[in-house]
């Protein structure tokens, strides 16, 4: 876990209604590891499941491509895994939260577009402790 992932972890975990798991392993149907997002968060206030990716890179093309394909990349498998283990019920939406640098906004938006199931925040806006 790098410094920026730790910063986002601390930022999210400050809310007592959010449970955060770093490097959560999403399994394929055969039980093998499929994906390991930086963080997975359960928001008990909303309720919602968040797949959180953090990038301090100046080029976010690869991340944006993953997010653009979020259903196949994370959502289907994570939701099935959580339902199978009775972590959440079928009404909990899975949302992708992305923390990137402000100067990457345009590059990210060109690939992902404006989607209600993707929340973008900027690393520069996270309050430091």
N, C-alpha and C positions, 0 to 999 in steps of 0.2 A: 504494500500500500504506500503510495507516494504522499508527499506533503499536501497536495491539493485534495486528494481523496480523503485524507485525515481531516482537513479543514471542513469539507462538505459533510463528512460523518458527524463531526462535532456540531455543525450548524443544524443538521436535521435532528440529531439526538437531543437537542436542548428542549424540544417540544415533548412533554410527558405523554402525549397521545400517539407518538410515532415510535415504532420499534424498527431499528435498523440492523441489518445483517451485512457485513462487508464480505465481498467475494463469494456470494451465495451461488452454489452450484445448481444450475438448471439442468435437469436430466432429460435425455432423449427417451423415447418410448421403450427402448431396450435396456434402460437403466444406465447407459453410459453418459459421461459428462457431455453436455451439449454446448453450454455457454456459462460464463461466469462473470456477470456484470459487476461493476465496481461496488455497487450497493443495491440491496433490495430493501425497501421500506414498506411497512404496513402502517397506514394512517387510520387509526381507529376513530378519529373524529369524523372523517368524511363519509364513509369508509372507502379506501382505495389502496391498491397495491401499486407501488412505484418501482420501476426498474430505473436505477440512477447510473448514468455514465458521466465521468469527469474527464475533461481533457484540457490540458494547458498548452497543447500543441498549436502552432500557427497554421497548420493545415488540418482541417477537420473533415476532409472529404470522406475518408474511410468510415469514420464515426457516423456521418450524416447518411451514408449509404445503408449502414446497419439500421439506423433509426427509421429511414424511409421504408424498410422492410420489417418493421417491428413485429408484425403478426407472426411471421415465420422465425424471426430472430429470437424473440423472447416470449411474446404474449401467449400464444397457443400452448406451448410447453409448460410455462410457469403456471398459468391458470389451471391446467390439467393436473399438474403436480400438487398445487395447493388444494384443489378440490378433492383429489384422491386422499390426501392426508388430513382433510377437514380443517385446514388452516383458515380458509375463508369460504364464503358461500358464493353461489353463481352470480349474485348481484354486485359483487365487488369488481369495479373496473380495474384494468391494468393500464397504467399510464407510464409513459417514459419521461423521466426528468433528466435534463442534460445541463451540465455546468460547463460552459466554455468561456473563452476570452471574448471580450466585446468586439475586438477587431475581426472575429471569425463569424459574426452574425450573418453577414451577407452571403458568404460561402455556404454556411449551413442552411440558410433559408432557401437558397436556389435549388438545393437538392431535396430538402424535406418539405418545403412549403409551409403553409399555415394550417396546422392540424390541432384539433381540440384534445387529442390524446398525447400530445407532446408539449411539455413545459420546458422552456429554455430560461436559464438564469445565467448570470455572468459572474465569473470568479471574482472580478473586481468589486462586485456589490456585496459580497459576503463579509459581514462584520468580523473583524479579527478579535479574539478574546483579549 
